[in-house]
Amino acid sequence: MPDSKPMAELHLRVVGQTADWKLLLLDEPPTEDQLAGWMQNGVVARLVVAEQGSNQPHTLLVNFSLVVSARVVATVRGRGITF
């Protein structure tokens, strides 16, 4: 398992949901091109994440065919900084 400190936040808007999912990524974050490809091709991606308020890592499978928007936010010392 990777280091338990989040490397980035992944914000996903899923079909039918009014709020974004905020995932704390413990692996290297995907690039914009990767995210776009996953969404276009309906990829089911395996992400290593931690829940908000916890650094317990676990694997989450995300079906990107249901994602309508995505953004990656860099994290620095637990605080988000948009780039």
C-alpha positions as CSV (number, residue, x, y, z in Angstrom):
1,M,0.0,0.0,0.0
2,P,1.2,3.5,-0.7
3,D,2.0,6.1,2.0
4,S,-1.2,6.9,3.9
5,K,-1.0,10.7,3.3
6,P,-3.3,11.9,0.5
7,M,-1.4,12.9,-2.7
8,A,-4.4,14.7,-4.2
9,E,-8.2,15.0,-4.0
10,L,-10.3,13.7,-6.9
11,H,-13.7,15.5,-7.2
12,L,-16.3,13.5,-9.3
13,R,-19.8,14.5,-10.3
14,V,-21.8,11.3,-10.9
15,V,-25.0,11.1,-13.0
16,G,-28.0,11.7,-10.9
17,Q,-26.1,13.2,-7.9
18,T,-26.3,16.8,-6.9
19,A,-23.0,16.9,-5.0
20,D,-19.5,15.9,-5.9
21,W,-17.7,12.9,-4.5
22,K,-14.5,13.9,-2.9
23,L,-11.9,11.1,-2.9
24,L,-8.6,11.4,-1.1
25,L,-6.1,9.7,-3.5
26,L,-3.2,7.8,-1.9
27,D,-1.7,6.9,-5.3
28,E,-0.3,9.2,-8.0
29,P,-3.3,11.2,-9.3
30,P,-4.6,10.6,-12.8
31,T,-3.8,13.2,-15.4
32,E,-6.6,15.1,-17.2
33,D,-6.0,13.0,-20.3
34,Q,-6.4,9.8,-18.3
35,L,-9.6,11.0,-16.7
36,A,-11.0,12.1,-20.1
37,G,-10.1,8.7,-21.6
38,W,-11.7,6.9,-18.7
39,M,-14.9,8.9,-19.1
40,Q,-15.0,8.5,-22.9
41,N,-14.4,4.7,-22.8
42,G,-16.4,3.9,-19.7
43,V,-13.5,2.5,-17.8
44,V,-13.8,1.0,-14.4
45,A,-10.7,2.3,-12.6
46,R,-9.2,1.0,-9.3
47,L,-8.2,3.9,-7.0
48,V,-6.5,3.7,-3.7
49,V,-8.3,6.2,-1.4
50,A,-8.8,7.2,2.2
51,E,-12.1,8.4,3.7
52,Q,-12.3,12.0,4.9
53,G,-10.9,12.3,8.5
54,S,-9.2,8.9,8.2
55,N,-6.0,7.8,6.5
56,Q,-7.0,4.1,6.4
57,P,-6.3,3.1,2.8
58,H,-8.6,1.0,0.7
59,T,-9.4,0.3,-2.9
60,L,-12.4,1.8,-4.6
61,L,-13.6,0.8,-8.1
62,V,-15.1,3.7,-10.0
63,N,-17.2,3.3,-13.1
64,F,-16.2,6.4,-15.1
65,S,-19.0,5.8,-17.6
66,L,-21.3,7.4,-14.9
67,V,-19.0,10.4,-14.2
68,V,-20.0,13.7,-15.9
69,S,-17.3,15.9,-14.5
70,A,-14.0,15.4,-12.7
71,R,-11.2,17.6,-11.3
72,V,-8.0,16.9,-9.5
73,V,-7.0,19.2,-6.6
74,A,-3.4,19.0,-5.2
75,T,-3.1,18.5,-1.5
76,V,-0.4,20.1,0.6
77,R,-0.2,19.2,4.3
78,G,-3.9,18.2,4.3
79,R,-5.2,21.4,2.7
80,G,-6.4,21.6,-0.8
81,I,-4.9,23.9,-3.4
82,T,-6.5,24.1,-6.8
83,F,-4.3,24.1,-9.9
